[in-house]
């Protein structure tokens, strides 16, 4: 039963934790390694230890060494995070080693934390892709190690800011706590003063507490050991030399310094328990160095208790530490916003990466949609879609590539260029495997139509655009400037215009970066960072507007701002949104200046310094210029310090009007002026940021030798605030999950089915089929979500009951299992009415395994 499993887990956790000492300061030492799934080297190079001329790191050797050291001493502990690496290592181990590792896991000596395929970025990832990568990693751990392999703690020690939606997902997945290392320097200073580095994060306004409540801890040293106590082969700190006959005997000095560090850290936390992360990037390749010194540290510090010392040191894990905090039975501060933006000092805001590598960000977003299509086609096509005349096809290759791409140095754009190229290559390979699968499915539909659709599959779709008048929206342009002058919703008769900024409405602008050689402070913008030392230069159209002939389908206006910046504005006859397609690049650098290109939409809306951005594509958070909800901000960067991640939408509003912008990828944006929304489209920079990458963000390729050219689109929606969510929720979902177009020669064969749906009936507008994928030979994974948050829609922000009966080649449904207690699911589970009736409340995600039998 569920209660029995939980009881066994708690009993196992309690028995594996070392005893603490009441009324003493208990120092929990957590040995760990942080293994980026790509950053300075590719995933493969990191695993095998290749390209050590770039960085000395080999994950396979880390795992070899750690396991060997754990087997030598049952007192030792270790935690591991990145399942992408552990899976590779595991499948290469002999049965005897696998048996030994299972024993370590069962005994709690090796503990998995987080457990996803990677440690995902929190600013630039879409929630559906995060769920998929977590599912991939957690399923492997569950299948391999059972309940003892279940991670109980989320561990995001390196991402550059933390999203509320991530905390909500972790809480719904059943994690007991969440630990991270990075937060704004002002926020940390304030929390140290008020003893609020450990808190309760209420991560959803829609889900009823405690479903999205998550205990959250901020680690004291990022994810590094205290200064002077790093004993990896990559460190310079002196080992513990405990032979008193030697001149360099230093036990007394080490114990004294450690006691000072522990007591200092304890002053910033509430309980008699503190945590120390003993490890860092790619450490423990020679684990003997670490463990030999940690063994001595524990022994010599604890020996001093006989002389009155009040410090007790022990090997521990985040789960054991969290257990002691729970036993303390204290009241914790409640947080309801997020941890963006992140700055590590007054002039270094990590907000530029919200836009860095815009082409890769778009490729990742499109690949997410293609993966969902591939998953569904694999289900609908059955086994025959995976093997046939075109070879072997699958969704797994793209699934793993997408999981790697969620890493906090992947889609974030904070990796070296050759690593970014490798992420893109992996995605392309995944597309090819899905292409084979789709070709088999089309072959099954009609054996006569044996068409290899390479020319037109996915990214080679030729669209012929025509022009017409739209019945829902009217856009007018200033004939003198060529800029968009007003926007009207013809259904509601709303109009917003350029009353406030007549020359800056809907325009392209530059942040022109002043070169470092001028010796000005603060420094420049970089790969991760964004600075305010710039000249803001609006770019008016350099040529007259081009208005193409109208047709009943679409009206199109083209704006040319210069040889490397253009924009096309479209009104589709069947759409209530205005489309703005931008093309930027190659960004010129002959003047020696890096540049950041933004588009700014200035309107007559009285926004009063308030704007709204989404969190990972789901719930929307309120933002206010120069303000943080939990501390008094001292603003040092008026632009960069007000930038936030926009994953799918942002908006401004007043009592009458709401202007919503839906993006096609993750981007950075803000509202620097009242009535204004600005979004950064592209960046090209000429200096490294001294944050480890060692190269500037200056993207070029064989296709674009003069600099990257990027194209994208924004969708603008003007509505009354009360009706806005009814428009932007489905619009954003449609933009993420665009239909897959394919082509065949000639007309359809006689008797072809021209319309098909995998559902017996359409889902309500508030309900979305988030996941439909093959789970096992006779089972399917299905996720349903309510895509509206509470109170944002009178019609849709209410519970819905749906009857989901999937129409596939399977006709006999054996069982319908809600996964409310499984590690790879999102819950809470609620009652099921009858067999297939499912209740969904606002922002709720529910997961099921559908056991099926094939058609006979």
Secondary structure in CASP SS format (residue, H / E / C, confidence):
PFRMAT SS
TARGET T0000
AUTHOR 0000-0000-0000
METHOD secondary structure of the structure
MODEL  1
X C 1.00
X H 1.00
X H 1.00
X H 1.00
X H 1.00
X H 1.00
X H 1.00
X H 1.00
X H 1.00
X H 1.00
X H 1.00
X H 1.00
X H 1.00
X H 1.00
X H 1.00
X H 1.00
X C 1.00
X C 1.00
X C 1.00
X C 1.00
X C 1.00
X C 1.00
X C 1.00
X C 1.00
X E 1.00
X E 1.00
X E 1.00
X E 1.00
X E 1.00
X E 1.00
X E 1.00
X E 1.00
X C 1.00
X E 1.00
X C 1.00
X C 1.00
X C 1.00
X C 1.00
X C 1.00
X C 1.00
X C 1.00
X C 1.00
X H 1.00
X H 1.00
X H 1.00
X H 1.00
X H 1.00
X H 1.00
X C 1.00
X C 1.00
X C 1.00
X C 1.00
X C 1.00
X C 1.00
X C 1.00
X C 1.00
X C 1.00
X C 1.00
X H 1.00
X H 1.00
X H 1.00
X H 1.00
X H 1.00
X H 1.00
X H 1.00
X H 1.00
X H 1.00
X H 1.00
X H 1.00
X H 1.00
X H 1.00
X H 1.00
X C 1.00
X C 1.00
X C 1.00
X C 1.00
X C 1.00
X E 1.00
X E 1.00
X E 1.00
X C 1.00
X C 1.00
X H 1.00
X H 1.00
X H 1.00
X H 1.00
X H 1.00
X H 1.00
X H 1.00
X H 1.00
X H 1.00
X C 1.00
X C 1.00
X C 1.00
X H 1.00
X H 1.00
X H 1.00
X H 1.00
X H 1.00
X H 1.00
X H 1.00
X H 1.00
X H 1.00
X H 1.00
X H 1.00
X H 1.00
X C 1.00
X C 1.00
X C 1.00
X E 1.00
X E 1.00
X E 1.00
X C 1.00
X C 1.00
X C 1.00
X C 1.00
X C 1.00
X C 1.00
X C 1.00
X E 1.00
X C 1.00
X C 1.00
X C 1.00
X C 1.00
X C 1.00
X C 1.00
X H 1.00
X H 1.00
X H 1.00
X H 1.00
X H 1.00
X H 1.00
X H 1.00
X H 1.00
X H 1.00
X H 1.00
X H 1.00
X H 1.00
X H 1.00
X H 1.00
X H 1.00
X H 1.00
X H 1.00
X H 1.00
X H 1.00
X H 1.00
X H 1.00
X H 1.00
X H 1.00
X C 1.00
X C 1.00
X C 1.00
X E 1.00
X E 1.00
X E 1.00
X E 1.00
X C 1.00
X C 1.00
X C 1.00
X C 1.00
X C 1.00
X E 1.00
X C 1.00
X H 1.00
X H 1.00
X H 1.00
X H 1.00
X H 1.00
X H 1.00
X H 1.00
X H 1.00
X H 1.00
X C 1.00
X C 1.00
X C 1.00
X C 1.00
X E 1.00
X E 1.00
X E 1.00
X E 1.00
X C 1.00
X C 1.00
X C 1.00
X C 1.00
X H 1.00
X H 1.00
X H 1.00
X H 1.00
X H 1.00
X H 1.00
X H 1.00
X H 1.00
X H 1.00
X H 1.00
X C 1.00
X C 1.00
X C 1.00
X E 1.00
X E 1.00
X E 1.00
X E 1.00
X E 1.00
X C 1.00
X C 1.00
X C 1.00
X C 1.00
X C 1.00
X C 1.00
X C 1.00
X C 1.00
X C 1.00
X C 1.00
X E 1.00
X E 1.00
X E 1.00
X E 1.00
X E 1.00
X E 1.00
X C 1.00
X C 1.00
X C 1.00
X C 1.00
X C 1.00
X C 1.00
X C 1.00
X C 1.00
X C 1.00
X C 1.00
X C 1.00
X C 1.00
X C 1.00
X C 1.00
X C 1.00
X C 1.00
X C 1.00
X C 1.00
X C 1.00
X C 1.00
X C 1.00
X C 1.00
X C 1.00
X C 1.00
X C 1.00
X C 1.00
X C 1.00
X C 1.00
X C 1.00
X C 1.00
X C 1.00
X C 1.00
X H 1.00
X H 1.00
X H 1.00
X H 1.00
X H 1.00
X H 1.00
X H 1.00
X H 1.00
X H 1.00
X H 1.00
X H 1.00
X H 1.00
X H 1.00
X H 1.00
X H 1.00
X H 1.00
X C 1.00
X C 1.00
X C 1.00
X C 1.00
X C 1.00
X C 1.00
X E 1.00
X E 1.00
X E 1.00
X E 1.00
X E 1.00
X E 1.00
X C 1.00
X C 1.00
X E 1.00
X C 1.00
X C 1.00
X C 1.00
X C 1.00
X C 1.00
X H 1.00
X H 1.00
X H 1.00
X H 1.00
X H 1.00
X H 1.00
X H 1.00
X H 1.00
X H 1.00
X H 1.00
X H 1.00
X H 1.00
X H 1.00
X H 1.00
X H 1.00
X H 1.00
X H 1.00
X H 1.00
X H 1.00
X H 1.00
X H 1.00
X C 1.00
X C 1.00
X C 1.00
X E 1.00
X E 1.00
X E 1.00
X E 1.00
X E 1.00
X C 1.00
X C 1.00
X H 1.00
X H 1.00
X H 1.00
X H 1.00
X H 1.00
X H 1.00
X H 1.00
X H 1.00
X H 1.00
X H 1.00
X H 1.00
X C 1.00
X C 1.00
X C 1.00
X C 1.00
X E 1.00
X E 1.00
X E 1.00
X C 1.00
X C 1.00
X C 1.00
X E 1.00
X C 1.00
X C 1.00
X C 1.00
X E 1.00
X E 1.00
X E 1.00
X C 1.00
X C 1.00
X E 1.00
X E 1.00
X C 1.00
X C 1.00
X H 1.00
X H 1.00
X H 1.00
X C 1.00
X C 1.00
X C 1.00
X H 1.00
X H 1.00
X H 1.00
X H 1.00
X H 1.00
X H 1.00
X H 1.00
X H 1.00
X H 1.00
X H 1.00
X H 1.00
X H 1.00
X H 1.00
X H 1.00
X H 1.00
X H 1.00
X H 1.00
X H 1.00
X H 1.00
X H 1.00
X H 1.00
X H 1.00
X H 1.00
X H 1.00
X C 1.00
X H 1.00
X H 1.00
X H 1.00
X C 1.00
X E 1.00
X E 1.00
X C 1.00
X C 1.00
X E 1.00
X E 1.00
X C 1.00
X C 1.00
X C 1.00
X H 1.00
X H 1.00
X H 1.00
X H 1.00
X H 1.00
X H 1.00
X H 1.00
X H 1.00
X H 1.00
X H 1.00
X C 1.00
X E 1.00
X C 1.00
X C 1.00
X C 1.00
X C 1.00
X C 1.00
X C 1.00
X C 1.00
X C 1.00
X C 1.00
X H 1.00
X H 1.00
X H 1.00
X H 1.00
X H 1.00
X H 1.00
X H 1.00
X H 1.00
X H 1.00
X H 1.00
X H 1.00
X H 1.00
X H 1.00
X H 1.00
X H 1.00
X H 1.00
X H 1.00
X H 1.00
X H 1.00
X H 1.00
X H 1.00
X H 1.00
X H 1.00
X H 1.00
X H 1.00
X H 1.00
X H 1.00
X H 1.00
X H 1.00
X C 1.00
X C 1.00
X C 1.00
X C 1.00
X C 1.00
X C 1.00
X C 1.00
X C 1.00
X H 1.00
X H 1.00
X H 1.00
X C 1.00
X C 1.00
X C 1.00
X C 1.00
X C 1.00
X C 1.00
X C 1.00
X C 1.00
X C 1.00
X C 1.00
X C 1.00
X C 1.00
X C 1.00
X C 1.00
X C 1.00
X C 1.00
X E 1.00
X E 1.00
X E 1.00
X E 1.00
X E 1.00
X C 1.00
X C 1.00
X C 1.00
X C 1.00
X C 1.00
X C 1.00
X E 1.00
X E 1.00
X E 1.00
X E 1.00
X E 1.00
X E 1.00
X C 1.00
X C 1.00
X C 1.00
X C 1.00
X E 1.00
X E 1.00
X E 1.00
X E 1.00
X C 1.00
X C 1.00
X C 1.00
X C 1.00
X C 1.00
X C 1.00
X C 1.00
X C 1.00
X C 1.00
X E 1.00
X E 1.00
X E 1.00
X E 1.00
X E 1.00
X E 1.00
X E 1.00
X C 1.00
X C 1.00
X H 1.00
X H 1.00
X H 1.00
X C 1.00
X C 1.00
X C 1.00
X C 1.00
X C 1.00
X C 1.00
X C 1.00
X C 1.00
X C 1.00
X C 1.00
X C 1.00
X E 1.00
X C 1.00
X C 1.00
X C 1.00
X E 1.00
X E 1.00
X E 1.00
X E 1.00
X E 1.00
X E 1.00
X C 1.00
X C 1.00
X C 1.00
X C 1.00
X C 1.00
X C 1.00
X E 1.00
X E 1.00
X C 1.00
X C 1.00
X C 1.00
X C 1.00
X C 1.00
X C 1.00
X E 1.00
X E 1.00
X E 1.00
X E 1.00
X E 1.00
X E 1.00
X E 1.00
X E 1.00
X E 1.00
X C 1.00
X C 1.00
X E 1.00
X E 1.00
X E 1.00
X E 1.00
X E 1.00
X E 1.00
X E 1.00
X E 1.00
X C 1.00
X C 1.00
X C 1.00
X C 1.00
X C 1.00
X E 1.00
X E 1.00
X E 1.00
X E 1.00
X E 1.00
X E 1.00
X E 1.00
X C 1.00
X C 1.00
X C 1.00
X C 1.00
X C 1.00
X C 1.00
X C 1.00
X C 1.00
X C 1.00
X C 1.00
X E 1.00
X E 1.00
X E 1.00
X E 1.00
X E 1.00
X E 1.00
X E 1.00
X E 1.00
X C 1.00
X C 1.00
X C 1.00
X C 1.00
X C 1.00
X C 1.00
X C 1.00
X E 1.00
X E 1.00
X E 1.00
X E 1.00
X E 1.00
X C 1.00
X C 1.00
X C 1.00
X C 1.00
X C 1.00
X E 1.00
X E 1.00
X E 1.00
X E 1.00
X E 1.00
X C 1.00
X C 1.00
X C 1.00
X E 1.00
X C 1.00
X C 1.00
X E 1.00
X C 1.00
X C 1.00
X C 1.00
X C 1.00
X C 1.00
X C 1.00
X C 1.00
X C 1.00
X H 1.00
X H 1.00
X H 1.00
X C 1.00
X E 1.00
X E 1.00
X E 1.00
X C 1.00
X C 1.00
X E 1.00
X E 1.00
X E 1.00
X E 1.00
X E 1.00
X C 1.00
X C 1.00
X C 1.00
X C 1.00
X E 1.00
X E 1.00
X E 1.00
X E 1.00
X E 1.00
X E 1.00
X C 1.00
X C 1.00
X C 1.00
X E 1.00
X E 1.00
X E 1.00
X E 1.00
X C 1.00
X C 1.00
X C 1.00
X C 1.00
X C 1.00
X E 1.00
X E 1.00
X E 1.00
X E 1.00
X E 1.00
X E 1.00
X E 1.00
X E 1.00
X E 1.00
X C 1.00
X C 1.00
X C 1.00
X C 1.00
X C 1.00
X C 1.00
X C 1.00
X C 1.00
X C 1.00
X C 1.00
X C 1.00
X C 1.00
X C 1.00
X C 1.00
X C 1.00
X C 1.00
X C 1.00
X C 1.00
X C 1.00
X C 1.00
X C 1.00
X C 1.00
X C 1.00
X C 1.00
X C 1.00
X E 1.00
X E 1.00
X E 1.00
X E 1.00
X E 1.00
X E 1.00
X E 1.00
X E 1.00
X E 1.00
X E 1.00
X C 1.00
X H 1.00
X H 1.00
X H 1.00
X H 1.00
X H 1.00
X H 1.00
X H 1.00
X H 1.00
X H 1.00
X H 1.00
X H 1.00
X H 1.00
X H 1.00
X H 1.00
X H 1.00
X H 1.00
X C 1.00
X C 1.00
X C 1.00
X C 1.00
X C 1.00
X C 1.00
X C 1.00
X C 1.00
X C 1.00
X C 1.00
X C 1.00
X C 1.00
X C 1.00
X C 1.00
X C 1.00
X C 1.00
X C 1.00
X C 1.00
X C 1.00
X C 1.00
X C 1.00
X C 1.00
X E 1.00
X C 1.00
X C 1.00
X C 1.00
X C 1.00
X C 1.00
X C 1.00
X C 1.00
X E 1.00
X E 1.00
X E 1.00
X E 1.00
X E 1.00
X E 1.00
X E 1.00
X E 1.00
X E 1.00
X E 1.00
X C 1.00
X C 1.00
X E 1.00
X E 1.00
X E 1.00
X E 1.00
X E 1.00
X E 1.00
X E 1.00
X E 1.00
X C 1.00
X C 1.00
X C 1.00
X C 1.00
X C 1.00
X C 1.00
X C 1.00
X C 1.00
X C 1.00
X C 1.00
X C 1.00
X C 1.00
X C 1.00
X E 1.00
X E 1.00
X E 1.00
X E 1.00
X C 1.00
X C 1.00
X E 1.00
X C 1.00
X C 1.00
X C 1.00
X E 1.00
X E 1.00
X E 1.00
X E 1.00
X E 1.00
X E 1.00
X E 1.00
X E 1.00
X E 1.00
X C 1.00
X C 1.00
X C 1.00
X C 1.00
X C 1.00
X C 1.00
X C 1.00
X C 1.00
X C 1.00
X C 1.00
X C 1.00
X C 1.00
X C 1.00
X E 1.00
X E 1.00
X C 1.00
X C 1.00
X C 1.00
X E 1.00
X E 1.00
X E 1.00
X E 1.00
X C 1.00
X C 1.00
X C 1.00
X C 1.00
X E 1.00
X E 1.00
X E 1.00
X E 1.00
X E 1.00
X E 1.00
X E 1.00
X E 1.00
X E 1.00
X E 1.00
X C 1.00
X C 1.00
END
